[in-house]
Amino acid sequence: MNNKRKICVVTGTRAEYGLLTPLMKEIMKDEDLELQLIVTGMHLSPEFGLTYKTIEKDFKIDKKIEMLLSSDTSVGISKSMGLAQISFAEAYEELKPDILVVLGDRYEIFSAVSTAMIYRLPIAHLSGGELTEGAIDDSIRHSITKMSHFHFVATEEYKNRVIQLGENPNTVYNFGEAGLDNIKILDLLSKNDFEKSIDFILDKKSLLITYHPTTLDDINIIEKDFKIILEELDILDNTSLIFTKANSDEGGRLINKMIDDYVKLNNRKAICFTSMGQIRYLSALQYVDAVFGNTSSGIVEAPSFKIASINIGNRQKGRVQSSSILNCTNERESIKEAIIKLYNPKFQSKLKTTINPYKQENTSFKIKEILKNIKLKEIIKKSFWDIK
């Protein structure tokens, strides 16, 4: 008889999979735990790189949950969420996990969690309490917090916010960002090997660019803002531009088409990837001057490499930030000023002292230990924690 505690992890995007990988490896190593893995969302889409194939090299996938991703409109995404919810119910009935583990704030995760709540399945949520005021993710993240039973947050500020949402302090753990363990456990590429792996030689300067749609904005605003960004990047001399494509949020396909069109016309200075994979992406952070755009990676991972991030617009507004972050608006002059400051010798010198507020030691191991030992009896019956 198998008495192992079954820990079911759900992943729907390349970014969140990378952050969950060290924790999944810790679960696999523990003889008292059984890892179950459900893959959904962009991982199963040819348009977004069929990244489930990369996952299969490291983990056994127990269930693949297809979602209708042929549309990035509000109607299409809502239908995808409904389809996912039906499939998650069937998956939980078959797998019978003891705990569900999710990370972040995306709509496919909302479907996984809302189904688990109805199923009375204990839910562990990573990266709660954060703010991203420029995206609908903010509301989704806080909703997931309210449906979850224990919480692994990345900073003390985020811990306090989860408690403010009415969660018992005894169920909220500040162990730092689990994904940062990757920097320690992965064998990152040398510069020469990295350039070979992307078939591209870096120029004197280089930027790693990821820009996601600001989902609270109109599609016309997203197009206008990204057009300005491309124009400002285009005038940079001796600068390699490495684009990673946007996700499946509303407006993502528009951004990706604009990237493709730009790279076709500028293939000597620009290159793009649907997905770079963890090792290549983190290796890139060793050799670029900055992460450029509005991705959480620029806030959470880049500071560990003592490089800057040019964070554009409001998508990441509200997140705890290190001194290496250069915030700017979507206006042309603001972007210009941020790029000028990036290469200012005084600012470059300060980067050497960057401290990453998300980094703690052995984060994934600490989370795994809680998942292994926490008592699950009565945990479903939550009470609202009032702040006295």
C-alpha positions as CSV (number, residue, x, y, z in Angstrom):
1,M,0.0,0.0,0.0
2,N,1.3,3.4,-0.9
3,N,1.3,5.7,2.1
4,K,3.2,8.5,0.5
5,R,1.7,12.0,0.7
6,K,0.7,13.0,-2.9
7,I,1.7,16.5,-3.8
8,C,0.1,17.7,-7.0
9,V,1.8,20.6,-8.8
10,V,0.0,22.5,-11.6
11,T,1.9,24.5,-14.2
12,G,0.6,26.5,-17.2
13,T,3.5,28.7,-18.4
14,R,7.3,28.6,-19.0
15,A,8.0,31.3,-16.4
16,E,6.0,29.7,-13.6
17,Y,7.4,26.2,-14.4
18,G,10.9,27.6,-14.0
19,L,10.1,28.9,-10.6
20,L,8.5,25.7,-9.5
21,T,11.3,23.4,-10.7
22,P,13.5,23.4,-7.6
23,L,10.5,22.6,-5.4
24,M,9.4,19.7,-7.6
25,K,12.9,18.3,-7.5
26,E,12.9,18.5,-3.7
27,I,9.5,16.7,-3.6
28,M,10.9,14.0,-6.0
29,K,13.9,13.4,-3.7
30,D,11.8,12.8,-0.6
31,E,10.9,9.2,-0.1
32,D,7.8,10.1,1.9
33,L,6.3,12.2,-0.9
34,E,4.9,11.5,-4.4
35,L,5.1,14.2,-7.0
36,Q,2.1,14.5,-9.3
37,L,2.3,16.9,-12.2
38,I,-0.5,18.5,-14.2
39,V,0.5,20.5,-17.3
40,T,-1.9,22.9,-19.0
41,G,-2.1,26.2,-20.8
42,M,0.7,27.4,-23.0
43,H,2.8,24.3,-22.4
44,L,0.4,22.4,-24.7
45,S,0.2,25.0,-27.5
46,P,2.3,24.8,-30.7
47,E,2.1,28.5,-30.9
48,F,3.8,28.9,-27.6
49,G,6.5,26.3,-28.2
50,L,5.0,23.0,-26.9
51,T,7.1,23.5,-23.8
52,Y,5.6,20.3,-22.2
53,K,8.3,18.5,-24.2
54,T,11.0,20.2,-22.2
55,I,9.2,19.3,-18.9
56,E,9.1,15.7,-19.9
57,K,12.9,15.6,-19.9
58,D,12.9,16.2,-16.2
59,F,9.6,15.0,-14.8
60,K,6.8,12.5,-15.4
61,I,3.6,14.4,-16.5
62,D,0.6,12.8,-14.9
63,K,-2.1,14.8,-16.7
64,K,-2.2,17.2,-19.6
65,I,-5.2,19.5,-19.5
66,E,-6.0,21.1,-22.9
67,M,-7.4,24.6,-23.0
68,L,-8.8,26.5,-26.0
69,L,-5.9,28.9,-26.7
70,S,-6.8,29.8,-30.2
71,S,-8.1,33.2,-29.1
72,D,-6.7,35.8,-26.7
73,T,-9.9,37.8,-26.5
74,S,-12.0,38.1,-23.3
75,V,-14.5,35.7,-24.6
76,G,-11.9,33.2,-25.7
77,I,-10.0,33.3,-22.4
78,S,-13.3,32.9,-20.4
79,K,-14.2,29.9,-22.4
80,S,-10.7,28.4,-21.8
81,M,-11.2,28.8,-18.1
82,G,-14.5,27.0,-18.2
83,L,-13.0,24.1,-20.2
84,A,-10.1,23.9,-17.8
85,Q,-12.3,23.7,-14.8
86,I,-14.2,20.7,-16.2
87,S,-10.9,18.9,-16.9
88,F,-9.3,19.7,-13.5
89,A,-12.3,18.1,-11.8
90,E,-11.7,14.9,-13.7
91,A,-8.0,15.0,-13.0
92,Y,-8.4,15.4,-9.2
93,E,-10.9,12.6,-9.2
94,E,-8.4,10.3,-10.9
95,L,-5.2,11.4,-9.2
96,K,-6.6,11.9,-5.6
97,P,-3.8,14.2,-4.5
98,D,-3.4,15.2,-0.8
99,I,-2.2,18.7,-1.5
100,L,-2.4,21.0,-4.6
101,V,0.5,23.3,-5.2
102,V,0.2,26.4,-7.4
103,L,2.2,29.5,-8.0
104,G,1.2,33.0,-9.0
105,D,-1.8,34.6,-10.6
106,R,-2.7,33.4,-14.1
107,Y,-6.2,32.5,-15.2
108,E,-5.5,28.8,-15.8
109,I,-4.3,28.6,-12.2
110,F,-7.5,30.3,-11.0
111,S,-9.4,27.4,-12.8
112,A,-7.2,24.8,-11.1
113,V,-7.7,26.4,-7.6
114,S,-11.4,27.1,-7.8
115,T,-12.0,23.4,-8.8
116,A,-9.8,22.2,-5.9
117,M,-11.7,24.4,-3.5
118,I,-15.0,22.8,-4.5
119,Y,-13.3,19.4,-4.3
120,R,-12.2,20.2,-0.7
121,L,-8.5,19.7,-1.7
122,P,-5.9,21.5,0.5
123,I,-4.2,24.2,-1.6
124,A,-0.7,25.6,-1.1
125,H,-0.1,28.9,-2.9
126,L,3.3,30.4,-3.7
127,S,4.0,34.1,-4.5
128,G,0.8,35.4,-2.8
129,G,0.5,38.9,-1.4
130,E,2.3,40.6,-4.3
131,L,0.9,43.5,-6.3
132,T,0.9,44.0,-10.1
133,E,-1.4,47.0,-10.4
134,G,-1.2,47.1,-14.2
135,A,-2.7,43.6,-14.8
136,I,-5.8,41.6,-14.1
137,D,-3.4,39.2,-12.4
138,D,-3.7,41.2,-9.2
139,S,-7.3,40.3,-8.7
140,I,-6.7,36.7,-9.6
141,R,-3.8,36.4,-7.2
142,H,-5.7,37.7,-4.2
143,S,-8.6,35.4,-5.1
144,I,-6.3,32.4,-5.1
145,T,-5.0,33.5,-1.7
146,K,-8.6,33.4,-0.3
147,M,-9.2,29.9,-1.7
148,S,-5.8,28.6,-0.5
149,H,-5.1,27.0,2.9
150,F,-1.4,27.8,3.3
151,H,0.8,30.4,1.8
152,F,4.5,30.6,0.8
153,V,5.4,34.2,0.2
154,A,8.7,35.9,-0.9
155,T,9.0,38.9,1.4
156,E,7.8,40.1,4.8
157,E,5.7,42.8,3.1
158,Y,3.9,40.1,1.1
159,K,3.4,38.0,4.3
160,N,1.7,41.0,6.0
161,R,-0.6,41.5,3.0
162,V,-1.7,37.9,2.9
163,I,-2.6,38.2,6.6
164,Q,-4.4,41.5,5.9
165,L,-6.5,39.5,3.4
166,G,-7.8,37.5,6.4
167,E,-5.4,34.5,6.4
168,N,-4.2,33.1,9.7
169,P,-0.5,34.1,10.4
170,N,0.2,30.5,11.3
171,T,-0.4,29.4,7.7
172,V,1.8,32.1,6.1
173,Y,5.5,31.3,5.6
174,N,8.1,33.8,4.3
175,F,10.9,31.6,2.8
176,G,11.8,33.8,-0.1
177,E,11.3,33.1,-3.9
178,A,11.6,29.3,-4.6
179,G,12.7,29.9,-8.2
180,L,15.9,31.6,-7.2
181,D,17.2,28.2,-6.1
182,N,17.7,27.5,-9.8
183,I,20.7,29.9,-9.9
184,K,22.5,27.6,-7.4
185,I,21.5,24.2,-8.7
186,L,21.6,24.6,-12.5
187,D,24.9,24.5,-14.5
188,L,24.7,27.8,-16.4
189,L,26.4,28.2,-19.8
190,S,29.7,30.0,-20.5
191,K,29.4,33.0,-22.8
192,N,30.8,31.1,-25.7
193,D,28.4,28.1,-25.1
194,F,25.5,30.5,-24.6
195,E,26.2,32.2,-28.0
196,K,26.4,28.9,-29.7
197,S,23.1,27.7,-28.1
198,I,21.3,30.7,-29.6
199,D,23.3,30.9,-32.8
200,F,24.0,34.6,-32.2
201,I,27.0,36.6,-31.2
202,L,26.4,39.3,-28.6
203,D,27.5,42.9,-29.5
204,K,29.2,45.3,-27.1
205,K,25.9,45.9,-25.4
206,S,22.9,43.6,-25.1
207,L,19.4,43.6,-23.7
208,L,17.0,40.8,-22.8
209,I,13.5,42.0,-23.7
210,T,10.2,40.6,-22.5
211,Y,7.1,42.7,-22.8
212,H,3.7,41.3,-21.8
213,P,0.3,42.9,-22.5
214,T,-1.0,45.2,-19.7
215,T,-4.3,43.4,-19.5
216,L,-6.2,46.3,-18.0
217,D,-5.5,48.5,-21.1
218,D,-7.2,48.6,-24.4
219,I,-5.6,46.7,-27.3
220,N,-4.9,49.9,-29.2
221,I,-3.0,51.3,-26.2
222,I,-0.9,48.1,-26.0
223,E,0.0,48.4,-29.7
224,K,0.9,52.0,-29.4
225,D,3.1,51.5,-26.3
226,F,5.0,48.5,-27.8
227,K,5.5,50.4,-31.1
228,I,7.3,53.2,-29.1
229,I,9.4,50.6,-27.3
230,L,10.5,49.0,-30.6
231,E,11.4,52.4,-32.0
232,E,13.5,53.3,-29.0
233,L,15.3,50.0,-29.1
234,D,15.9,50.4,-32.8
235,I,18.0,53.6,-32.4
236,L,20.5,51.9,-30.0
237,D,24.0,51.4,-31.5
238,N,26.1,48.3,-31.0
239,T,23.3,46.7,-29.0
240,S,22.1,43.1,-29.3
241,L,18.4,42.6,-28.7
242,I,17.2,39.2,-27.4
243,F,13.4,39.0,-27.4
244,T,11.4,36.4,-25.5
245,K,7.8,36.4,-26.6
246,A,4.7,37.4,-24.6
247,N,2.3,35.1,-23.0
248,S,-1.3,34.1,-24.0
249,D,-3.0,37.0,-22.2
250,E,-5.3,39.3,-24.2
251,G,-3.0,41.2,-26.6
252,G,-0.1,38.7,-26.4
253,R,-0.5,37.6,-30.1
254,L,-0.3,41.2,-31.2
255,I,2.9,41.8,-29.4
256,N,4.4,38.6,-30.7
257,K,3.6,39.5,-34.3
258,M,5.2,42.9,-33.8
259,I,8.3,41.1,-32.5
260,D,8.4,38.7,-35.4
261,D,8.1,41.6,-37.9
262,Y,10.8,43.6,-36.2
263,V,13.3,40.7,-36.0
264,K,12.8,39.8,-39.7
265,L,13.9,43.3,-40.7
266,N,16.7,43.5,-38.1
267,N,18.1,39.9,-37.9
268,R,21.7,41.2,-37.5
269,K,21.0,42.9,-34.2
270,A,17.8,41.1,-33.0
271,I,16.7,37.5,-32.3
272,C,13.6,36.2,-30.7
273,F,12.5,33.0,-28.8
274,T,9.1,31.6,-28.0
275,S,10.8,30.0,-25.0
276,M,14.5,30.0,-24.1
277,G,14.2,27.4,-21.4
278,Q,15.5,27.8,-17.9
279,I,19.2,27.2,-18.5
280,R,19.5,29.5,-21.5
281,Y,17.4,32.2,-19.9
282,L,19.3,32.3,-16.7
283,S,22.6,32.0,-18.6
284,A,21.6,35.1,-20.6
285,L,21.2,37.1,-17.4
286,Q,25.0,36.6,-16.9
287,Y,25.9,38.4,-20.1
288,V,23.2,41.0,-20.9
289,D,23.3,44.6,-19.5
290,A,19.7,44.6,-18.4
291,V,16.3,42.9,-18.5
292,F,14.1,45.3,-20.5
293,G,10.2,45.3,-20.5
294,N,7.7,44.5,-17.8
295,T,8.4,40.9,-16.8
296,S,8.5,39.8,-13.2
297,S,11.8,38.2,-14.0
298,G,13.4,41.6,-14.1
299,I,12.2,42.2,-10.6
300,V,12.8,38.8,-9.0
301,E,15.7,37.1,-10.8
302,A,17.8,39.8,-12.5
303,P,19.0,41.4,-9.1
304,S,20.7,38.1,-8.2
305,F,23.0,38.6,-11.3
306,K,23.8,42.2,-10.3
307,I,22.3,43.5,-13.5
308,A,19.7,46.3,-14.0
309,S,16.1,46.0,-15.1
310,I,14.3,48.7,-17.1
311,N,10.8,48.2,-15.9
312,I,8.3,49.9,-18.2
313,G,4.8,50.9,-17.2
314,N,2.5,49.7,-14.5
315,R,2.4,46.0,-15.0
316,Q,4.7,45.3,-12.1
317,K,3.7,48.4,-10.0
318,G,3.5,47.5,-6.3
319,R,6.2,44.7,-6.2
320,V,9.0,45.0,-3.8
321,Q,12.1,46.1,-5.7
322,S,15.8,46.2,-5.4
323,S,18.0,49.3,-6.1
324,S,18.8,47.8,-9.6
325,I,15.4,48.5,-11.0
326,L,14.9,51.5,-13.3
327,N,11.2,52.3,-13.5
328,C,9.9,54.3,-16.4
329,T,6.6,55.1,-18.1
330,N,5.5,54.0,-21.6
331,E,6.3,57.5,-22.8
332,R,9.2,57.9,-25.3
333,E,11.3,60.4,-23.2
334,S,11.0,58.3,-20.0
335,I,12.3,55.2,-21.8
336,K,15.2,57.2,-23.3
337,E,16.1,58.5,-19.8
338,A,16.1,55.0,-18.3
339,I,18.4,53.7,-21.1
340,I,20.8,56.7,-20.5
341,K,20.8,56.0,-16.8
342,L,21.4,52.3,-17.4
343,Y,24.8,53.0,-18.9
344,N,25.8,55.8,-16.5
345,P,29.1,54.7,-14.9
346,K,27.9,55.7,-11.4
347,F,24.7,53.6,-11.7
348,Q,26.8,50.7,-13.2
349,S,29.1,50.9,-10.1
350,K,26.1,50.7,-7.7
351,L,24.9,47.5,-9.4
352,K,27.8,45.6,-7.7
353,T,26.1,46.2,-4.3
354,T,22.7,45.0,-5.4
355,I,20.8,42.9,-2.8
356,N,17.9,40.8,-4.0
357,P,15.0,41.2,-1.5
358,Y,13.5,37.9,-2.8
359,K,16.5,35.7,-2.0
360,Q,16.7,33.4,1.0
361,E,18.6,30.1,1.4
362,N,17.2,26.7,0.8
363,T,13.7,28.0,0.0
364,S,12.5,25.0,-1.9
365,F,13.6,22.6,0.8
366,K,11.8,24.6,3.5
367,I,8.6,24.6,1.5
368,K,8.9,20.9,0.9
369,E,9.3,20.2,4.6
370,I,6.0,22.1,5.3
371,L,4.2,20.2,2.6
372,K,5.5,17.0,4.0
373,N,4.7,17.6,7.7
374,I,1.8,20.0,7.9
375,K,-1.4,18.4,9.5
376,L,-4.2,18.4,6.9
377,K,-7.0,17.4,9.2
378,E,-9.5,20.3,9.6
379,I,-7.4,22.6,7.4
380,I,-10.2,23.0,4.9
381,K,-12.3,24.8,7.6
382,K,-10.9,28.3,7.4
383,S,-11.7,31.2,9.6
384,F,-11.2,34.9,8.6
385,W,-8.4,36.3,10.6
386,D,-9.3,39.8,11.8
387,I,-6.4,42.2,12.3
388,K,-6.9,43.5,15.9
